[in-house]
Amino acid sequence: MTIQHSWAQTILARRHKRVRAAAFCLVAVLCATAPPAPAQQLDALVRAQREKPTAATAAALRAYRKVQTGVKAALADFALGQLDLENERNESALANLQAAAPKLPLLSDYCANGIGRALFFLGKKPESIRAPETAAANQPVSPLKNQALLLSAQSYIDLEEPARAVELLRRNLNQLPMPSGLIIYGTALAAAGAGSAAAVQMQRVYYEFPISAEAETAAKDLAELESRLAADYPPVTGAALLGRATKLSEAGKHKEALVELNAMLPKLAGLERDLAQVRIGATRLRAGETLPALSYLTSLNVKSPEADAERLHYAATAARRAARLDDAHQALHLLDEHHAQSPWRLETLISVGNHYLLLNQPEMYDPLFRACADSFPSEARAAYCHWRVTWNSYLNRQGGAGALLKRHLELFPESEQAPAALYYLGRLSEDSGDAAAAKSYYLAILARYPNYYYAVVARERLSERPVSAAGLSPAVGTILSALRLTPAGSFGDFQPDQATQLRIERARLLSSAGFADMAETELRFAAKTDSKPAPLAIELAQSASRRGAFDKSLRYIKSVSPGYLNWDLKSAPSTFWLLAFPMPFRQSLEKHSKQNDLDPNLVAALVRQESEFDPKAVSRSRAVGLTQVLPGTGREISRKLGLQYRTSMLYQPDSNLQLGTFYLKRLVDSLDGNWEAALAAYNAGKSRTLKWLSWGQFREPSEFIETIPFYETRDYVQTVLRNADIYRRLYSATAAAVPSSGGNSSSQAVRSAGRPDAPDSVAIAPSTLLNP
């Protein structure tokens, strides 16, 4: 049958990736034990040969091996063996790796896995089993374990011992990569004569992973199994059919989804048939057929309450997109009346509420968000709905705003808006003349959210009288102690234990030998399985930074140490913070910032958010480079600067910074020096920003930022300002003490924020609930 053949094809298709993993380890060991100069020579040779193979480089590697002895010779053998694997020279790979393995115990799993692969592709299946099983049993647990298990299982199948493959995979099924693990497990079951059980596994691949490469393989194997098993072929559930079609639709494969949904209708009954009919309409809506979808969904009659609630949600969505708001409200009314507790009503309340939020119609969105918070208090997004009601009350200076702010903290102590609620309770306390209460609220923000936006503006308020001279409020202390607020952040443990140190040593070996990709795989695996993520984050980030991959470096910090913004700057090594907030291309950044009278720290903050310092970054809107300049904008600015424009300029750090800083300066000048507005315009456009500025009488810049209806833009503005504050604290000799927030208007308050000696507000990034 085709199952075994398909798995062999999968192995061949992924061969280079897996071989690189094995080669990675061999080269790394080499670098670690050799003296600095030879190790660097091997590193450079291996990287050059992997990136652009040449006969000259290959000859240089062989020459290097000839002059080495002992462990250095073993490392060279290992490197050569891995490169042989990558180029399908399996005989040579086997000889080199077998020569290297006894002298490289630290990377025994990489050696064993490479030997097993070479044997497998040479057709030596009995011998190929033992080496991968050695890799799978390695301590610490190897990143290659799953690959090794699958290779051993395939070897057992090829040796006509499928029962052993079944047992091996069954013991480790929850750890195997999906869906490739299911494919080979199904293969083993089929070979062992368990056809029905094999079909169940293949069905999981086909129906649960419809857009994977393995789904096509599973389809062919299922056709063969169905023909062979006849009446014993396990039936496919309606839920599986629906699940596959829905995933196809959500992935943008609308035509395929519609074909499958229409085909399954005769096979379904009851709830499942109703849901299939509704999802035909939902798929048409996703495909852009707004009015036809609305007509279809409105006229559709389904009996199941669950399906009817889903139908009404998509009908409301179609009506809203077609600007037929009466129809949207009618669908929402029916949801209120017949499906009050349905999650589809929650979805509809938020989507229609957001529609009116974008139009700045609080009289329309306020009752919708209020109904959302009241009807679904335990749902995660209830906090968002409650905050929209709360903020509307505060911004319009309503008498109940203080009670709503306190209620928000009581109901949603872990809300992303908790710092904002504390801050505005402090501002209300100041308004009422209670400086002690204000001080208590501000200090609570500093204790729990030290690097968040509202911690920065709270520090500014704490520096001003009468708050600075006030004591603390026992009443506020009682209120705060009763809340279940996020506890003060505990900083990461940066002292590696023995297991973590071993991981780092393995990774350093791999990286120094020219296999940085495999070193990072080792460290990422360690971050998921070991107990000391903080030193691993530093190691990953340093490795990426040394290669100039600053974007990867930042992402490693964010992913491995996700709570780092809750740490005080003094609670983690300076190395960590300089990796989390790097300033590459500093000379160019400072030069062009100062030429445009901009604060280099703020420009660095913007670049960190725009491109993560990746000069080659290109956005979905085709913005390019460090400051994400659109080609048309780059051409226009070049003319103003008297430059000969070329698209390649956007990818060059110095040229991109020259264009981006000029554009930013022009934008902030056109907005009368209002930096909060300028950053909003940089992200969402100037016309939208001017509209948002008209939405209220903002007493301070933080009120304007909080009012921005696009969460992506609100997040962007706060994050850039937060970054700027941290950059100043990290890179400036002294932090500026003059607050930029305060005063009577947003524009007046931030007029000086772009200058190198002027401070900015700083912000936290909330989740994106509402995007343009």
Summary of the structure (lengths in Angstrom):
residues: 772
radius of gyration: 30.5
end to end distance: 50.7
largest distance: 85.2
contacts: 2791
relative contact order: 0.06
helix: 72%
strand: 0%
